[in-house]
Amino acid sequence: METLDKFDLAILQHLQADGRLTNTELAQRVGLSAAPCWRRVRALEEAGYITGYRAVLDRRKIGLGVLAFVRLDAERNTGDATRALEDAIRQLPEVISCHYISGAGTFEIQVVAADLDSFSRFALQRLINLPNVKDLHTSFSLGEVQTAGTLPLTHLVT
């Protein structure tokens, strides 16, 4: 699948908004019959445009009141050292997002915790002791404006 047409874009837009749509509902919304819609969804999955489906949870309702943004500074940025740090980060369920960043630092991670005491224990016992970590710089979310947003698709429209 090299290019996306208007039906593919509509499918992606609707599934981003509601991943629980039945194939029949999705087909009606995008203007296709059920069988071609199902084939297009499968093709989008196989081509890697759709990477999965999941429920989005309210972190506060499940007792995770703290969201922290942590910049990890690495001691060295060699291939083996960086891979070891990546592997260690992947093992931490509290880390919900991790990105390489430009500028100062090596990684920017998002961490959830029940409260500030829990985060402090996690940072001092786990994060700072990850392989190759030199320093941590933390900022805390004071409120969310937008989370788990849908990706814009307008740049794909020709």
Residue pairs with C-beta under 8 A, 6 or more apart in sequence:
1 8
1 43
1 44
1 46
1 47
1 49
4 12
4 49
4 156
6 157
7 30
7 31
7 32
7 37
7 40
8 40
8 44
8 49
9 153
9 156
9 157
10 29
10 30
10 31
11 26
11 30
11 37
11 40
11 41
11 44
12 44
12 49
12 50
12 153
13 150
13 153
14 21
14 26
14 29
14 30
15 21
15 26
15 41
15 50
16 150
16 151
17 150
19 53
19 54
21 29
23 34
23 37
23 38
23 41
24 34
26 37
26 41
27 33
27 34
27 36
27 37
27 38
30 37
32 40
41 50
44 50
56 148
59 65
59 67
59 112
63 114
64 112
64 113
64 114
65 113
65 114
65 115
66 112
66 113
66 114
66 115
66 116
66 118
66 119
66 140
66 141
67 110
67 111
67 112
67 140
67 141
67 144
68 110
68 111
68 112
68 113
68 119
68 123
68 138
68 139
68 140
68 141
69 108
69 109
69 110
69 111
69 138
69 139
69 140
69 141
70 108
70 109
70 110
70 111
70 123
70 127
70 136
70 137
70 138
71 101
71 104
71 105
71 107
71 108
71 136
71 137
71 138
72 85
72 105
72 106
72 107
72 108
72 109
72 127
72 130
72 133
72 135
72 136
73 104
73 105
73 106
73 133
73 134
73 135
73 136
73 137
74 81
74 82
74 85
74 106
74 107
74 132
74 133
74 134
75 81
75 132
75 133
75 134
76 132
77 106
81 131
81 132
82 106
82 132
84 131
84 132
85 106
85 107
85 130
85 131
85 132
85 133
86 98
88 130
88 131
89 95
89 98
89 107
89 109
89 130
90 98
92 126
94 111
94 112
94 113
94 122
94 126
95 109
95 110
95 111
96 110
96 111
96 112
97 109
97 110
98 107
98 108
98 109
98 110
99 107
99 108
99 109
100 106
100 107
101 107
101 108
105 137
111 119
111 122
111 123
111 127
113 119
113 122
123 136
123 138
127 133
127 136
128 136
